[in-house]
Amino acid sequence: MIKAPQQQIPGVYHRRIGDIVVTAISDGFLDGTVESMRNIVPDEARQILTGAFRPARRTSVNAFLIYSAGRLALMETGSGNYLQPSAGKVMANIKAAGIDPADIEAAILTHMHPDHSAGLTDMATGRRNYPNAELVMHENEPAHWFDDAKMAKGTDREKKLFFQAGREQVSPYKDRWRLFKSGEVFPGVTAIPRPGHTPGHTTFMISSGSEQLLIWGDTVHVPEVQTLRPEVCMEVDTDQDAAAASRRKVFDMVATDRLLVTGMHLHYPGFAHLVREGSGYRLIPEMWVHGL
């Protein structure tokens, strides 16, 4: 008797951008509630999700390996063991892709929230998961999350999962921090800061030859809702007005320039285009690319 599969294939998907290969790595997903969204009535958010055949707010969590100029970087590290058991799969999927974590030269962060930075360090031992990597992030991130006065103003959850977890995860790399303001941070990878979600939240343009890919970080968390209604923000945005303004700038650039885009919370593997539709926008997922 034939035995049916018991699990999915690894969350690994390759996409070539000129001479650069970007590999989407799934960290899994996180479930949340629509009540954490701002500038929208919860029932309206539920209606939009139901209309998109997504009756719940399930958020994909993605990371990206970047192969460029004979070097290897990892953008984002996933949730580690800090959040829900449905996430924290980055390390397993990196190994499934045939990568030794010791070969990763740079760990690049869009920002220091736990679903992005909590896989940097082994939670039990405090050892670096990427022993030879430098940690690359905007200078405003550690300045904010290591600020005791700002931490004191946070909720208990924010103190634990945002300030304390971030400090625990990045501190073992302190001797290997490389902080930036903007510009090229890895061959073919240019930082374009888009603050609001956090003070140092950054998008990254991957460019090689005539091809480009924008990795837009946390420009959206609930793509069905926030593309249709760009003013919708999240409870965890440090500055909701700035986050909405950054989102509109990113959307306008992506739609006007017909850019290929991906992000940490687009449904895996996450490569898509964005088009204007009415007063909002609509994501068009890219067809599966079979060759490299």
Buried (B, 14 or more C-beta within 10 A) or exposed (E): EEEEEEEEEBBBBBBBBBEBBBBBBBBBBBEBEBEBBBEBEEEBBBEBBEEEEBEEBBBBBBBBBBBBEEBBBBBBBBBBEBBBEBBBBBBBBBEBBEBEBEEBBBBBBBBBBBBBBBBBBBBEEEEBBBEEBBBBBBBBBBEBBBEEEBBEEBEEEBBEBBBBBBBBBBBBBEEBBBBBEEEEBBBBBBBBBBBBBBBBBBBBBBBBEEEBBBBBBBBBBBBBBBBBBBBBBBBBBBBBEBBBBBBBBBBBBBBEEEBBBBBBBBBBBBBBBBEEEEEBBBBEEBEEEEEE
